[in-house]
Amino acid sequence: MVLGFAKKREIEVRPQKISAVGAAASHPYGLVIPSMNTESPAVTAIADLQTHVGQAVTLRGWVYHLRSSGKVRFLVVRDGTGLAQGVLVKGNLPEEDFQQFDRLTLESSLILEGKVKAEPRAPGGYELEVSRLRPVNISQEFPISPKEHGVAFLLDRRHLWLRSPRQQAILRVRDEVCRACRDFFQERGFVLVDTPILTPTSCEGTTSLFETNYLDQGKAYLSQSGQLYLEAAAMALGRVYCFGPTFRAEKSKTRRHLTEFWMVEAEAAFFTLEDVMALAEDLVRHMVARVLLHQEPQLRLLERDLGPLEQVVAGPFPRLSYGEALERLKEQGKEIPWGEDLGGDEETVLSQMFQRPVLVHRYPRSAKAFYMEPDPADPRLALCVDLLAPEGYGEIVGGSQRMDDLETLLKSLAAHNLPREPLEWYLDLRRYGSVPHGGFGLGLERVVGWLCGLHHVRETIPFPRLIDRIYP
């Protein structure tokens, strides 16, 4: 598996601009960062070099590539915002600085001064005519090289693997998706509510809970979802959402599963299933449009085909009932007994039938969570929906209209063998001014994996937690 670290080729990286910060100085924790002189040019981010052509600047970063040609030395530097080439010509900088080049190794940290020059052939399109060079730290031999490495090797060195252009591109797409979600909900009047990570009971089934001792209060569990608490907040604020980590102790090794992942969840008073489906579709289209607008260079670096994503923005999304989905699957040779939930294989087959995400709604209640409202037209069904991403990526959103009647909810708790006492506060929501309401949860890592065209979600989060991995 080639996973793209410091390959000896020119790579154009144009991430979001990051403003320059202060000049080189002493590190607050004791590492001495060498200064050039008292009148050093202003520190500039590589992403901002286009605005400094012909000017002297200071760059701070790490060595990405080195080569030497007689009296001319070349180095490619990265600083987290992009790549830039530095050119050292003997006689154009102090001899001591010129000789420092020979000490440099891959990932050594350094500070450069020089004049910015537009150079289309250089990585990033700009180069620095270096007038000063000071190493900050000479790196030991870097363990990740341009050769092929296995997944286990790279995951053991995830803290270093993050420095590769591919991983940086994925994390920039993730960042864009996060900001797009927050902007989307703010623009529509939703209020951010932080829900607990430690909870007294399950909301998605007791078989996938991480358990801990909670002081002298007995057992507590890492949250599977903020939904139940969002329902309470929706009765106070009308429209709310949360965005944070969730935990599922599922013993699954599929390419779609992590034990710790992030979800954005929305909840709104007076929302029906139709409202939930419309909001979920709008959110997904908004996220895809934002990534295409701001992160196209990252997608191209990842060699992502943009055509399917452009289809998503165009909308609308097709909709299938559970019964219609079973018929489609049967036509493809996958016969599922009525009443069973759709698994990953079935979701993949369905999602490959459409160019856009598909909304599959009204699953059997027996296959879904206790809190989902029965369909008045057929009480065997729940007013719920799963949104399946195209290209075989499967479920990225799950939502429903919630039960708003106290007696119906009590019967559902009993049918699911769930204890009533730890959920009395949740039952109170039906005792005091209950209204129809609904919402959904969107899995961040699955969305990022789909947008980036990745095979496995482990690359979509900085430090993945898998069934067999908690290091580093």
C-alpha positions in Angstrom: 0.0 0.0 0.0 1.4 3.3 -1.1 0.2 6.1 1.2 2.1 9.0 -0.1 4.8 10.5 2.2 7.5 12.8 0.9 7.5 11.4 -2.6 10.1 13.0 -4.9 7.7 14.8 -7.1 6.2 18.2 -7.2 2.8 18.4 -5.4 0.7 21.5 -5.5 -1.0 22.1 -2.2 -3.3 25.1 -1.8 -5.0 24.9 1.6 -7.0 27.5 3.4 -4.9 30.6 4.1 -3.5 31.0 7.6 -2.4 34.4 8.7 1.2 35.0 9.6 2.1 35.3 13.2 4.9 36.8 15.2 8.6 36.6 14.5 11.1 34.0 15.7 11.7 34.1 19.4 12.6 32.0 22.4 10.3 29.0 22.9 8.2 29.4 26.1 9.3 26.0 27.3 13.0 26.3 26.9 13.8 25.4 23.3 15.8 28.2 21.8 14.5 29.2 18.4 17.4 31.0 16.7 16.7 34.5 15.4 18.3 35.7 12.2 18.9 39.3 13.2 17.1 42.1 14.9 15.6 43.2 11.6 14.4 39.9 10.2 11.6 40.0 7.6 8.1 39.3 8.9 7.2 35.7 9.5 4.9 34.6 6.6 2.8 31.4 6.0 3.5 29.5 2.8 -0.1 29.9 1.9 0.4 33.7 1.9 3.5 33.7 -0.4 1.5 34.9 -3.4 0.9 38.2 -1.7 4.7 38.7 -1.0 6.3 38.2 -4.5 9.4 40.3 -4.7 9.5 40.8 -0.9 11.8 39.4 1.8 10.0 37.1 4.2 10.8 34.6 7.0 9.5 31.0 6.7 9.3 28.5 9.6 8.7 24.9 9.0 10.1 21.4 8.3 12.2 19.9 5.6 10.1 18.0 3.1 12.7 17.2 0.4 16.4 17.9 -0.2 18.7 17.9 -3.3 22.0 19.4 -4.2 23.5 20.5 -7.5 27.0 21.9 -7.3 26.9 25.4 -5.8 23.1 25.4 -5.8 21.1 23.6 -3.1 17.3 23.0 -3.1 15.0 22.2 -0.3 11.3 22.0 -0.1 9.8 23.2 3.1 6.3 22.6 4.6 4.8 24.7 7.3 1.3 23.2 7.7 -0.2 25.6 5.2 1.6 24.3 2.1 4.9 23.6 0.4 7.5 26.0 -0.9 10.9 25.5 -2.5 14.0 27.2 -1.1 17.0 27.8 -3.4 20.5 28.3 -1.8 23.1 29.7 -4.1 26.7 29.7 -2.8 27.7 33.3 -2.2 24.2 34.6 -1.8 24.0 33.8 1.9 26.6 33.5 4.7 29.0 30.5 4.2 28.0 29.2 7.6 24.3 29.1 6.6 25.2 27.5 3.3 27.1 24.7 5.1 24.1 24.1 7.4 22.3 22.6 4.5 24.5 19.5 4.7 23.3 18.9 8.2 19.6 18.8 7.3 17.5 15.7 7.2 13.9 14.9 6.3 11.6 16.5 8.8 14.3 18.7 10.4 12.8 22.0 11.6 14.3 25.2 10.4 13.9 28.9 9.8 14.6 30.5 6.4 14.8 34.1 5.2 14.7 35.2 1.6 13.0 36.9 -1.3 9.8 35.4 -2.7 9.7 34.5 -6.4 6.9 33.1 -8.5 8.1 29.8 -10.0 5.4 27.6 -11.7 7.8 24.6 -11.7 8.3 24.7 -7.9 5.9 22.9 -5.5 3.2 25.4 -4.6 4.2 27.7 -7.4 6.6 29.9 -5.4 10.2 29.7 -4.3 12.4 31.5 -1.8 15.8 32.9 -2.8 17.3 32.0 0.5 19.5 34.6 2.2 19.6 33.0 5.7 19.2 29.5 7.0 19.0 28.3 10.7 18.2 24.8 11.8 16.0 24.5 14.9 16.2 20.7 15.3 18.0 18.2 13.2 15.7 15.2 12.9 16.8 11.7 13.4 16.2 9.3 10.5 12.5 9.6 9.7 10.8 6.2 9.9 8.2 6.9 7.1 9.9 6.9 3.7 8.6 7.1 0.1 8.5 3.3 -0.1 5.4 1.2 0.5 4.4 0.6 4.1 1.8 -1.6 5.6 -1.3 -0.2 7.4 -0.2 -1.5 10.8 3.2 0.1 10.4 1.6 3.4 9.6 -1.0 3.3 12.3 1.7 2.6 14.9 3.3 5.8 13.7 0.1 7.7 13.2 1.5 10.8 15.0 4.1 11.0 12.2 1.9 9.7 9.4 -0.2 12.9 9.8 2.6 14.9 8.2 2.1 13.3 4.8 0.3 15.4 2.2 -2.4 12.8 1.8 -3.3 12.8 5.5 -3.1 16.6 5.7 -5.6 16.8 2.8 -8.0 14.5 4.5 -7.9 16.5 7.7 -8.5 19.7 5.9 -11.6 18.2 4.3 -12.7 17.0 7.7 -12.2 20.6 9.1 -14.3 22.0 6.2 -17.1 19.5 6.9 -17.1 20.5 10.6 -17.3 24.2 9.8 -20.0 23.6 7.2 -22.1 21.8 9.7 -21.9 24.6 12.3 -22.6 27.2 9.7 -25.6 25.3 8.4 -27.3 25.0 11.7 -26.6 28.5 12.9 -28.1 29.9 9.7 -31.3 27.9 10.3 -31.8 29.0 13.9 -30.4 25.9 15.7 -28.7 26.4 19.0 -25.6 24.4 19.9 -26.1 22.3 23.1 -23.3 20.2 24.6 -24.7 16.9 25.8 -23.1 14.6 28.4 -20.4 12.1 27.5 -21.0 10.1 30.7 -24.6 8.8 30.9 -26.6 6.5 33.3 -28.1 4.3 30.6 -28.2 3.3 27.0 -30.1 4.9 24.1 -29.0 2.6 21.3 -28.9 -0.8 22.9 -27.0 -2.2 25.8 -24.7 -4.5 23.9 -22.4 -1.8 22.6 -21.7 0.2 25.8 -18.4 1.2 27.3 -18.8 0.9 31.0 -17.1 2.6 33.9 -17.5 3.1 37.6 -18.9 6.5 38.5 -17.5 7.3 41.9 -20.0 6.1 44.5 -23.0 6.4 42.1 -22.6 2.9 40.5 -22.1 2.2 36.8 -21.9 4.9 34.1 -21.5 4.6 30.3 -19.7 6.5 27.6 -22.4 8.1 25.4 -23.7 6.4 22.3 -25.6 9.5 21.3 -26.6 12.9 22.6 -30.1 12.5 21.2 -32.2 12.0 24.4 -30.6 15.1 26.0 -31.2 17.0 22.8 -34.9 16.2 23.0 -35.0 17.9 26.4 -33.1 20.9 25.0 -35.5 21.1 22.0 -38.4 21.5 24.4 -36.6 24.6 25.8 -35.0 26.1 22.7 -37.0 24.8 19.8 -34.2 23.8 17.4 -30.9 22.4 18.8 -27.9 20.4 17.8 -24.8 18.9 19.3 -21.4 18.0 17.9 -19.1 15.7 19.8 -17.5 12.3 20.3 -19.6 9.1 20.7 -18.6 5.6 21.6 -19.8 2.2 20.5 -18.2 -1.0 21.9 -19.1 -3.0 18.8 -16.8 -5.8 18.0 -16.7 -5.0 14.4 -13.8 -4.8 12.0 -15.6 -3.4 9.0 -14.2 -0.5 7.0 -17.1 1.7 8.3 -16.7 1.2 12.1 -14.7 3.0 14.8 -15.2 2.6 18.5 -14.8 6.4 19.0 -16.2 8.7 16.4 -17.9 12.1 16.1 -21.5 12.8 15.3 -23.5 16.0 14.6 -27.0 15.5 15.9 -30.0 17.8 15.4 -33.4 17.9 17.1 -36.4 20.1 16.6 -39.8 20.6 18.2 -42.8 20.2 15.9 -40.7 18.3 13.3 -42.3 15.4 11.4 -40.5 12.7 9.5 -40.8 14.8 6.3 -39.1 17.7 8.0 -36.3 15.4 9.3 -35.7 14.0 5.8 -35.7 17.5 4.2 -33.2 18.9 6.8 -30.9 15.9 6.4 -30.8 16.3 2.6 -30.2 20.0 2.9 -27.3 19.4 5.3 -25.6 16.8 3.1 -25.9 19.0 0.0 -24.6 22.0 1.9 -21.5 20.1 3.2 -20.7 18.7 -0.3 -21.0 22.1 -1.9 -18.7 23.7 0.7 -16.0 21.0 0.3 -16.1 21.4 -3.5 -15.9 25.2 -3.2 -13.1 25.4 -0.6 -11.2 22.1 -0.7 -11.1 21.1 -4.4 -7.2 21.1 -4.4 -7.3 18.6 -1.5 -9.8 16.3 -3.3 -7.6 16.5 -6.4 -4.5 15.6 -4.4 -6.5 12.6 -3.1 -7.3 11.8 -6.8 -11.0 12.0 -6.0 -13.4 12.0 -8.9 -15.4 15.2 -8.5 -18.2 14.2 -10.9 -20.2 12.1 -8.4 -20.0 14.9 -5.8 -21.2 17.5 -8.2 -24.2 15.2 -8.8 -25.0 15.3 -5.1 -25.2 19.1 -5.0 -27.6 19.2 -7.9 -30.2 17.1 -5.9 -32.9 16.1 -5.2 -32.3 12.8 -3.4 -34.4 9.8 -4.3 -36.6 8.2 -1.6 -37.5 4.6 -1.1 -39.7 3.0 1.5 -38.3 -0.1 3.3 -40.7 -2.3 1.3 -39.5 -0.7 -2.0 -35.9 -1.2 -0.9 -36.5 -4.9 -0.3 -37.9 -5.2 -3.8 -34.8 -3.4 -5.3 -32.5 -5.8 -3.4 -34.5 -8.8 -4.5 -34.0 -7.8 -8.1 -30.2 -7.8 -7.4 -30.3 -11.3 -5.9 -30.3 -10.2 -2.3 -33.5 -11.4 -0.7 -34.0 -10.0 2.9 -36.8 -11.3 5.1 -39.3 -8.6 5.9 -38.6 -7.2 9.4 -34.8 -7.4 9.3 -32.7 -4.3 9.3 -30.5 -3.6 6.3 -26.8 -4.5 6.8 -23.7 -3.0 5.4 -23.8 -5.2 2.3 -27.4 -4.4 1.5 -26.8 -0.7 2.0 -23.8 -0.9 -0.4 -25.9 -2.5 -3.1 -28.7 0.1 -2.7 -26.4 3.0 -2.7 -24.7 1.8 -5.9 -28.1 2.0 -7.7 -28.2 5.8 -7.5 -26.0 8.7 -8.4 -27.1 10.7 -5.4 -27.7 9.7 -1.7 -30.9 7.8 -1.2 -33.3 8.2 1.7 -34.7 4.8 2.9 -37.7 5.4 5.2 -40.2 3.6 7.4 -38.3 0.5 8.6 -40.1 -2.1 10.8 -40.2 -0.9 14.4 -38.8 -4.3 15.5 -35.5 -3.4 13.8 -35.2 0.1 15.2 -34.7 2.0 18.5 -37.4 2.2 21.2 -38.0 5.9 20.8 -39.2 6.0 17.2 -42.8 7.1 16.5 -45.1 4.4 14.9 -46.4 5.1 11.4 -50.2 5.9 11.8 -50.8 4.2 8.4 -49.1 0.9 9.5 -48.1 0.6 13.2 -45.6 -2.1 12.4 -43.4 0.6 10.8 -41.4 3.4 12.4 -41.4 7.0 11.1 -37.6 6.7 10.6 -35.1 7.2 7.8 -31.5 6.2 6.9 -29.6 8.3 4.3 -27.3 6.2 2.2 -24.3 7.8 0.5 -23.7 6.8 -3.1 -20.8 4.9 -4.6 -21.3 2.1 -2.1 -20.6 4.1 1.0 -23.8 3.3 2.8 -25.5 4.9 5.8 -24.2 8.3 6.9 -27.4 9.7 8.5 -30.0 8.0 10.7 -33.0 9.8 12.1 -36.7 9.6 13.0 -39.7 11.3 14.4 -39.7 10.6 18.1 -42.5 9.1 20.2 -44.4 12.0 21.8 -47.1 10.1 23.7 -46.3 8.9 27.3 -48.2 5.6 27.2 -46.8 4.6 23.8 -43.3 5.2 25.0 -43.9 3.2 28.2 -45.1 0.2 26.2 -42.0 0.6 23.9 -39.6 0.6 26.9 -41.2 -2.6 28.2 -41.1 -4.3 24.7 -37.3 -3.5 24.5 -36.7 -4.7 28.1 -35.3 -1.3 29.1 -35.4 -0.1 32.7 -37.8 2.8 33.4 -36.1 4.4 36.5 -33.0 5.9 34.8 -35.3 7.3 32.0 -37.9 9.0 34.2 -36.5 12.4 33.2 -37.0 11.4 29.6 -40.6 10.4 30.3 -41.1 13.8 31.9 -40.7 15.3 28.5 -44.0 13.5 27.5 -45.7 14.6 30.8 -45.1 18.3 30.5 -46.0 19.9 27.2 -45.1 17.1 24.8 -45.2 17.9 21.1 -44.3 16.0 17.9 -40.5 16.3 17.3 -37.7 14.6 15.5 -34.1 14.7 14.5 -31.1 12.8 13.2 -27.5 11.9 13.7 -24.7 12.2 11.0 -21.5 10.3 11.3 -18.6 12.6 10.6 -16.0 10.0 9.7 -18.3 8.2 7.3 -19.1 11.5 5.5 -15.4 12.4 5.3 -14.5 8.9 4.0 -17.1 9.2 1.3 -16.1 12.8 0.3 -12.5 11.8 0.1 -13.1 8.5 -1.7 -11.4 6.5 1.1 -11.6 2.8 1.6 -11.6 2.8 5.4 -12.7 5.4 8.0 -9.5 5.0 10.0 -7.8 7.7 7.9 -10.7 10.2 8.5 -9.9 10.9 12.2 -6.5 12.0 13.5 -6.1 9.1 16.0 -8.4 6.2 15.2 -9.8 4.0 17.9 -10.5 0.5 16.6 -11.5 -2.8 18.2 -7.8 -3.8 18.3 -6.1 -0.4 18.5 -5.8 2.4 21.2 -2.2 3.4 20.4 -0.9 6.0 19.9 
